[in-house]
Amino acid sequence: MTENQPVNVGLRSKITNKLVAVYPHSIKGSPKEIQKTVFDWYYAQGCANEDELPNLYVDILTDEELKNFH
């Protein structure tokens, strides 16, 4: 991930590599900052999501993935 250019990111399952959620904004920052922001956002969507977080990772998404998500 890049600190200078905004990117579109989502959360993927570490187990299936399936896209689980798409962060609704472009984001920039260090990989650590982006991960914290996206994880905090996902947790805020529902407290039950906290149990899923250890099995998810933040990934940069392609335009195609953004269009085809849900």
N, CA, C and O atoms as CSV, one atom per row, in Angstrom:
chain,resi,resn,atom,element,x,y,z
A,1,MET,N,N,0.850,-1.177,0.000
A,1,MET,CA,C,0.000,0.000,0.000
A,1,MET,C,C,0.891,1.233,0.000
A,1,MET,O,O,2.052,1.193,0.409
A,2,THR,N,N,0.330,2.290,-0.455
A,2,THR,CA,C,1.114,3.505,-0.596
A,2,THR,C,C,0.655,4.584,0.370
A,2,THR,O,O,-0.530,4.675,0.692
A,3,GLU,N,N,1.586,5.394,0.829
A,3,GLU,CA,C,1.228,6.470,1.736
A,3,GLU,C,C,0.829,7.729,0.988
A,3,GLU,O,O,0.185,8.605,1.567
A,4,ASN,N,N,1.195,7.843,-0.291
A,4,ASN,CA,C,0.971,9.070,-1.043
A,4,ASN,C,C,-0.309,9.075,-1.865
A,4,ASN,O,O,-0.967,10.110,-1.978
A,5,GLN,N,N,-0.663,7.956,-2.427
A,5,GLN,CA,C,-1.821,7.873,-3.319
A,5,GLN,C,C,-2.986,7.188,-2.610
A,5,GLN,O,O,-2.797,6.147,-1.980
A,6,PRO,N,N,-4.182,7.755,-2.702
A,6,PRO,CA,C,-5.340,7.072,-2.118
A,6,PRO,C,C,-5.638,5.777,-2.869
A,6,PRO,O,O,-5.493,5.707,-4.090
A,7,VAL,N,N,-6.051,4.766,-2.134
A,7,VAL,CA,C,-6.375,3.475,-2.736
A,7,VAL,C,C,-7.744,3.012,-2.234
A,7,VAL,O,O,-8.235,3.483,-1.208
A,8,ASN,N,N,-8.342,2.094,-2.967
A,8,ASN,CA,C,-9.585,1.451,-2.549
A,8,ASN,C,C,-9.209,0.110,-1.943
A,8,ASN,O,O,-8.472,-0.672,-2.543
A,9,VAL,N,N,-9.721,-0.146,-0.755
A,9,VAL,CA,C,-9.349,-1.370,-0.057
A,9,VAL,C,C,-10.587,-2.114,0.423
A,9,VAL,O,O,-11.693,-1.577,0.474
A,10,GLY,N,N,-10.355,-3.346,0.763
A,10,GLY,CA,C,-11.403,-4.172,1.330
A,10,GLY,C,C,-10.796,-5.181,2.274
A,10,GLY,O,O,-9.578,-5.244,2.440
A,11,LEU,N,N,-11.647,-5.962,2.886
A,11,LEU,CA,C,-11.205,-7.016,3.787
A,11,LEU,C,C,-11.425,-8.363,3.117
A,11,LEU,O,O,-12.498,-8.643,2.582
A,12,ARG,N,N,-10.381,-9.193,3.156
A,12,ARG,CA,C,-10.441,-10.546,2.600
A,12,ARG,C,C,-10.240,-11.569,3.717
A,12,ARG,O,O,-9.583,-11.310,4.725
A,13,SER,N,N,-10.821,-12.716,3.497
A,13,SER,CA,C,-10.633,-13.832,4.409
A,13,SER,C,C,-9.236,-14.424,4.205
A,13,SER,O,O,-8.826,-14.676,3.072
A,14,LYS,N,N,-8.511,-14.645,5.298
A,14,LYS,CA,C,-7.208,-15.310,5.224
A,14,LYS,C,C,-7.373,-16.772,4.834
A,14,LYS,O,O,-6.441,-17.389,4.317
A,15,ILE,N,N,-8.549,-17.326,5.080
A,15,ILE,CA,C,-8.793,-18.741,4.824
A,15,ILE,C,C,-9.212,-18.985,3.383
A,15,ILE,O,O,-8.657,-19.858,2.715
A,16,THR,N,N,-10.189,-18.220,2.895
A,16,THR,CA,C,-10.739,-18.462,1.556
A,16,THR,C,C,-10.274,-17.453,0.507
A,16,THR,O,O,-10.465,-17.665,-0.690
A,17,ASN,N,N,-9.663,-16.355,0.957
A,17,ASN,CA,C,-9.254,-15.251,0.091
A,17,ASN,C,C,-10.449,-14.522,-0.522
A,17,ASN,O,O,-10.285,-13.706,-1.430
A,18,LYS,N,N,-11.645,-14.815,-0.026
A,18,LYS,CA,C,-12.868,-14.179,-0.520
A,18,LYS,C,C,-12.974,-12.760,0.037
A,18,LYS,O,O,-12.636,-12.503,1.192
A,19,LEU,N,N,-13.448,-11.854,-0.802
A,19,LEU,CA,C,-13.680,-10.480,-0.393
A,19,LEU,C,C,-14.898,-10.439,0.529
A,19,LEU,O,O,-15.988,-10.859,0.140
A,20,VAL,N,N,-14.713,-9.936,1.743
A,20,VAL,CA,C,-15.755,-9.934,2.764
A,20,VAL,C,C,-16.441,-8.577,2.861
A,20,VAL,O,O,-17.655,-8.502,3.047
A,21,ALA,N,N,-15.662,-7.503,2.737
A,21,ALA,CA,C,-16.211,-6.152,2.876
A,21,ALA,C,C,-15.371,-5.179,2.068
A,21,ALA,O,O,-14.172,-5.377,1.875
A,22,VAL,N,N,-16.024,-4.127,1.600
A,22,VAL,CA,C,-15.332,-3.063,0.865
A,22,VAL,C,C,-15.411,-1.796,1.707
A,22,VAL,O,O,-16.498,-1.346,2.070
A,23,TYR,N,N,-14.251,-1.230,2.012
A,23,TYR,CA,C,-14.210,0.042,2.742
A,23,TYR,C,C,-14.798,1.115,1.824
A,23,TYR,O,O,-14.398,1.205,0.663
A,24,PRO,N,N,-15.739,1.933,2.317
A,24,PRO,CA,C,-16.514,2.805,1.431
A,24,PRO,C,C,-15.817,4.081,0.942
A,24,PRO,O,O,-16.431,4.882,0.237
A,25,HIS,N,N,-14.553,4.280,1.302
A,25,HIS,CA,C,-13.839,5.492,0.892
A,25,HIS,C,C,-12.458,5.127,0.375
A,25,HIS,O,O,-11.903,4.093,0.746
A,26,SER,N,N,-11.902,5.980,-0.488
A,26,SER,CA,C,-10.488,5.851,-0.819
A,26,SER,C,C,-9.714,6.244,0.424
A,26,SER,O,O,-10.162,7.079,1.209
A,27,ILE,N,N,-8.557,5.641,0.599
A,27,ILE,CA,C,-7.797,5.878,1.829
A,27,ILE,C,C,-6.313,5.917,1.504
A,27,ILE,O,O,-5.844,5.236,0.592
A,28,LYS,N,N,-5.582,6.724,2.265
A,28,LYS,CA,C,-4.136,6.718,2.126
A,28,LYS,C,C,-3.506,6.787,3.501
A,28,LYS,O,O,-4.126,7.239,4.463
A,29,GLY,N,N,-2.272,6.335,3.582
A,29,GLY,CA,C,-1.542,6.292,4.842
A,29,GLY,C,C,-0.609,5.100,4.824
A,29,GLY,O,O,-0.491,4.403,3.816
A,30,SER,N,N,0.046,4.872,5.937
A,30,SER,CA,C,0.924,3.705,6.030
A,30,SER,C,C,0.054,2.451,6.097
A,30,SER,O,O,-1.117,2.528,6.467
A,31,PRO,N,N,0.617,1.306,5.743
A,31,PRO,CA,C,-0.171,0.070,5.839
A,31,PRO,C,C,-0.774,-0.138,7.231
A,31,PRO,O,O,-1.908,-0.599,7.355
A,32,LYS,N,N,-0.020,0.200,8.269
A,32,LYS,CA,C,-0.507,0.040,9.631
A,32,LYS,C,C,-1.690,0.974,9.912
A,32,LYS,O,O,-2.673,0.566,10.532
A,33,GLU,N,N,-1.593,2.231,9.454
A,33,GLU,CA,C,-2.690,3.190,9.646
A,33,GLU,C,C,-3.935,2.758,8.894
A,33,GLU,O,O,-5.047,2.843,9.417
A,34,ILE,N,N,-3.744,2.291,7.651
A,34,ILE,CA,C,-4.879,1.841,6.846
A,34,ILE,C,C,-5.552,0.646,7.499
A,34,ILE,O,O,-6.778,0.597,7.589
A,35,GLN,N,N,-4.760,-0.319,7.956
A,35,GLN,CA,C,-5.338,-1.500,8.594
A,35,GLN,C,C,-6.147,-1.102,9.820
A,35,GLN,O,O,-7.264,-1.588,10.000
A,36,LYS,N,N,-5.619,-0.243,10.653
A,36,LYS,CA,C,-6.343,0.183,11.861
A,36,LYS,C,C,-7.645,0.881,11.491
A,36,LYS,O,O,-8.688,0.599,12.081
A,37,THR,N,N,-7.593,1.793,10.515
A,37,THR,CA,C,-8.790,2.527,10.103
A,37,THR,C,C,-9.861,1.581,9.570
A,37,THR,O,O,-11.032,1.695,9.930
A,38,VAL,N,N,-9.456,0.648,8.714
A,38,VAL,CA,C,-10.418,-0.282,8.103
A,38,VAL,C,C,-10.964,-1.261,9.140
A,38,VAL,O,O,-12.163,-1.541,9.150
A,39,PHE,N,N,-10.112,-1.779,10.004
A,39,PHE,CA,C,-10.591,-2.683,11.051
A,39,PHE,C,C,-11.550,-1.962,11.990
A,39,PHE,O,O,-12.583,-2.518,12.365
A,40,ASP,N,N,-11.220,-0.725,12.375
A,40,ASP,CA,C,-12.117,0.048,13.245
A,40,ASP,C,C,-13.467,0.276,12.569
A,40,ASP,O,O,-14.512,0.166,13.210
A,41,TRP,N,N,-13.442,0.593,11.281
A,41,TRP,CA,C,-14.683,0.794,10.520
A,41,TRP,C,C,-15.503,-0.499,10.500
A,41,TRP,O,O,-16.712,-0.471,10.733
A,42,TYR,N,N,-14.852,-1.622,10.225
A,42,TYR,CA,C,-15.569,-2.896,10.132
A,42,TYR,C,C,-16.169,-3.269,11.484
A,42,TYR,O,O,-17.302,-3.747,11.554
A,43,TYR,N,N,-15.415,-3.054,12.548
A,43,TYR,CA,C,-15.922,-3.327,13.893
A,43,TYR,C,C,-17.156,-2.468,14.180
A,43,TYR,O,O,-18.121,-2.952,14.773
A,44,ALA,N,N,-17.132,-1.199,13.764
A,44,ALA,CA,C,-18.252,-0.279,14.008
A,44,ALA,C,C,-19.512,-0.703,13.261
A,44,ALA,O,O,-20.615,-0.307,13.640
A,45,GLN,N,N,-19.364,-1.504,12.202
A,45,GLN,CA,C,-20.520,-1.974,11.445
A,45,GLN,C,C,-21.339,-2.986,12.236
A,45,GLN,O,O,-22.523,-3.184,11.964
A,46,GLY,N,N,-20.713,-3.617,13.200
A,46,GLY,CA,C,-21.395,-4.598,14.048
A,46,GLY,C,C,-20.387,-5.241,14.971
A,46,GLY,O,O,-19.362,-5.752,14.521
A,47,CYS,N,N,-20.668,-5.219,16.242
A,47,CYS,CA,C,-19.709,-5.735,17.230
A,47,CYS,C,C,-19.378,-7.208,17.009
A,47,CYS,O,O,-18.293,-7.657,17.378
A,48,ALA,N,N,-20.284,-7.953,16.424
A,48,ALA,CA,C,-20.018,-9.366,16.154
A,48,ALA,C,C,-18.865,-9.530,15.162
A,48,ALA,O,O,-18.233,-10.585,15.107
A,49,ASN,N,N,-18.596,-8.492,14.387
A,49,ASN,CA,C,-17.498,-8.544,13.418
A,49,ASN,C,C,-16.145,-8.684,14.101
A,49,ASN,O,O,-15.174,-9.111,13.476
A,50,GLU,N,N,-16.074,-8.325,15.383
A,50,GLU,CA,C,-14.809,-8.420,16.112
A,50,GLU,C,C,-14.255,-9.841,16.063
A,50,GLU,O,O,-13.042,-10.034,15.986
A,51,ASP,N,N,-15.135,-10.829,16.107
A,51,ASP,CA,C,-14.697,-12.224,16.076
A,51,ASP,C,C,-14.086,-12.602,14.737
A,51,ASP,O,O,-13.260,-13.512,14.673
A,52,GLU,N,N,-14.476,-11.925,13.674
A,52,GLU,CA,C,-13.965,-12.217,12.339
A,52,GLU,C,C,-12.611,-11.572,12.061
A,52,GLU,O,O,-11.846,-12.076,11.238
A,53,LEU,N,N,-12.304,-10.463,12.736
A,53,LEU,CA,C,-11.118,-9.674,12.413
A,53,LEU,C,C,-9.805,-10.464,12.386
A,53,LEU,O,O,-8.982,-10.210,11.507
A,54,PRO,N,N,-9.569,-11.405,13.300
A,54,PRO,CA,C,-8.303,-12.139,13.229
A,54,PRO,C,C,-8.138,-12.957,11.943
A,54,PRO,O,O,-7.020,-13.306,11.566
A,55,ASN,N,N,-9.247,-13.258,11.278
A,55,ASN,CA,C,-9.192,-14.061,10.053
A,55,ASN,C,C,-9.267,-13.218,8.784
A,55,ASN,O,O,-9.435,-13.758,7.691
A,56,LEU,N,N,-9.144,-11.890,8.920
A,56,LEU,CA,C,-9.250,-11.001,7.774
A,56,LEU,C,C,-7.965,-10.205,7.583
A,56,LEU,O,O,-7.204,-9.988,8.526
A,57,TYR,N,N,-7.739,-9.777,6.344
A,57,TYR,CA,C,-6.624,-8.881,6.069
A,57,TYR,C,C,-7.088,-7.812,5.093
A,57,TYR,O,O,-8.028,-8.022,4.326
A,58,VAL,N,N,-6.421,-6.661,5.128
A,58,VAL,CA,C,-6.743,-5.535,4.254
A,58,VAL,C,C,-6.005,-5.734,2.940
A,58,VAL,O,O,-4.815,-6.048,2.927
A,59,ASP,N,N,-6.720,-5.550,1.836
A,59,ASP,CA,C,-6.136,-5.730,0.506
A,59,ASP,C,C,-6.580,-4.593,-0.408
A,59,ASP,O,O,-7.702,-4.098,-0.302
A,60,ILE,N,N,-5.691,-4.188,-1.301
A,60,ILE,CA,C,-6.044,-3.190,-2.317
A,60,ILE,C,C,-6.935,-3.865,-3.350
A,60,ILE,O,O,-6.665,-4.989,-3.774
A,61,LEU,N,N,-8.003,-3.170,-3.755
A,61,LEU,CA,C,-8.973,-3.745,-4.689
A,61,LEU,C,C,-8.827,-3.154,-6.082
A,61,LEU,O,O,-8.446,-1.996,-6.253
A,62,THR,N,N,-9.138,-3.975,-7.065
A,62,THR,CA,C,-9.167,-3.510,-8.447
A,62,THR,C,C,-10.520,-2.855,-8.723
A,62,THR,O,O,-11.470,-3.045,-7.963
A,63,ASP,N,N,-10.607,-2.089,-9.801
A,63,ASP,CA,C,-11.880,-1.484,-10.194
A,63,ASP,C,C,-12.928,-2.556,-10.452
A,63,ASP,O,O,-14.102,-2.370,-10.132
A,64,GLU,N,N,-12.513,-3.669,-11.024
A,64,GLU,CA,C,-13.426,-4.781,-11.322
A,64,GLU,C,C,-14.011,-5.358,-10.024
A,64,GLU,O,O,-15.210,-5.626,-9.948
A,65,GLU,N,N,-13.179,-5.544,-9.026
A,65,GLU,CA,C,-13.674,-6.065,-7.752
A,65,GLU,C,C,-14.660,-5.099,-7.105
A,65,GLU,O,O,-15.659,-5.523,-6.522
A,66,LEU,N,N,-14.382,-3.804,-7.206
A,66,LEU,CA,C,-15.296,-2.808,-6.654
A,66,LEU,C,C,-16.646,-2.873,-7.335
A,66,LEU,O,O,-17.683,-2.813,-6.674
A,67,LYS,N,N,-16.642,-2.998,-8.662
A,67,LYS,CA,C,-17.890,-3.051,-9.423
A,67,LYS,C,C,-18.699,-4.299,-9.108
A,67,LYS,O,O,-19.927,-4.245,-9.040
A,68,ASN,N,N,-18.015,-5.426,-8.914
A,68,ASN,CA,C,-18.694,-6.704,-8.785
A,68,ASN,C,C,-19.009,-7.123,-7.361
A,68,ASN,O,O,-19.635,-8.165,-7.162
A,69,PHE,N,N,-18.599,-6.352,-6.364
A,69,PHE,CA,C,-18.859,-6.743,-4.986
A,69,PHE,C,C,-20.343,-6.626,-4.701
A,69,PHE,O,O,-20.926,-5.556,-4.877
A,70,HIS,N,N,-20.939,-7.678,-4.277
A,70,HIS,CA,C,-22.386,-7.797,-3.980
A,70,HIS,C,C,-23.129,-7.250,-5.134
A,70,HIS,O,O,-24.360,-7.238,-5.126
